[in-house]
Amino acid sequence: MFDVFIWLYSGIILTIIGTLGTCWGPGVKDPVVRILNTEVASIGVSLILLCYNHTLALLTMIATSVICTLILFRAISRLEEMGADV
């Protein structure tokens, strides 16, 4: 059976861990780790929404992954253009 509370609590925990990782992520020098920190939070939000509606969870996962990845790649490329040590 599909136990809703396991997925809900797992999503809440992943969202909190991903948010904290994203807050402390700019101190990390590796850009891949920064992207993974945002992906953990988006997976947590998707798990929370999975308890309510499968389509809503899928669309949220796709949208947050694409938007976060584009923003981070743009920020990393701008920092490299400015000569910062990324």
C-alpha positions in Angstrom: 0.0 0.0 0.0 0.9 3.6 -0.5 1.6 5.0 3.0 1.1 8.7 2.7 2.8 9.7 5.9 6.1 8.1 5.1 6.4 10.1 1.8 5.1 13.3 3.5 7.7 13.1 6.3 10.5 12.1 4.0 9.6 15.0 1.8 9.7 17.4 4.7 13.1 16.1 5.9 14.6 16.3 2.4 13.2 19.8 1.9 14.8 21.0 5.2 18.1 19.3 4.5 18.2 20.7 0.9 17.3 24.2 2.1 20.1 24.1 4.6 22.5 22.8 2.0 21.5 25.5 -0.4 22.0 28.2 2.3 25.5 26.9 3.0 26.1 25.9 -0.6 27.8 29.2 -1.7 30.7 28.4 0.6 31.3 25.2 -1.4 33.8 25.5 -4.3 32.4 22.7 -6.4 29.5 23.8 -8.7 28.2 20.2 -8.9 27.6 20.1 -5.1 25.7 23.4 -5.3 23.4 22.0 -8.0 22.9 18.8 -5.9 21.9 20.9 -2.9 19.1 22.5 -4.8 18.0 19.2 -6.3 17.6 17.7 -2.9 15.2 20.4 -1.9 13.2 20.1 -5.1 12.9 16.4 -4.6 11.6 17.0 -1.1 8.9 19.4 -2.4 8.0 16.8 -5.0 7.6 14.1 -2.4 5.3 16.4 -0.4 3.2 17.1 -3.4 3.2 13.4 -4.3 0.9 12.8 -1.3 -1.7 15.0 -2.9 -1.5 14.6 -6.7 1.0 12.7 -9.0 0.8 15.2 -11.9 1.4 18.1 -9.6 4.5 16.4 -8.2 5.9 15.6 -11.6 5.4 19.1 -12.9 6.9 20.6 -9.8 10.0 18.4 -10.0 10.5 19.3 -13.7 10.0 23.0 -13.2 12.2 23.4 -10.1 15.0 21.3 -11.6 15.1 23.2 -14.8 14.9 26.6 -13.2 17.5 26.0 -10.5 19.9 24.4 -12.9 19.6 27.4 -15.3 20.1 29.9 -12.5 23.1 28.2 -11.1 24.8 27.6 -14.5 24.3 31.3 -15.3 25.7 32.4 -11.9 28.7 30.1 -12.3 29.4 31.2 -15.8 29.2 34.9 -14.7 31.6 34.3 -11.9 34.1 32.6 -14.2 33.8 35.5 -16.7 34.7 37.9 -13.9 37.7 35.8 -13.0 36.5 34.6 -9.7 37.8 31.3 -8.4 34.8 29.0 -8.6 
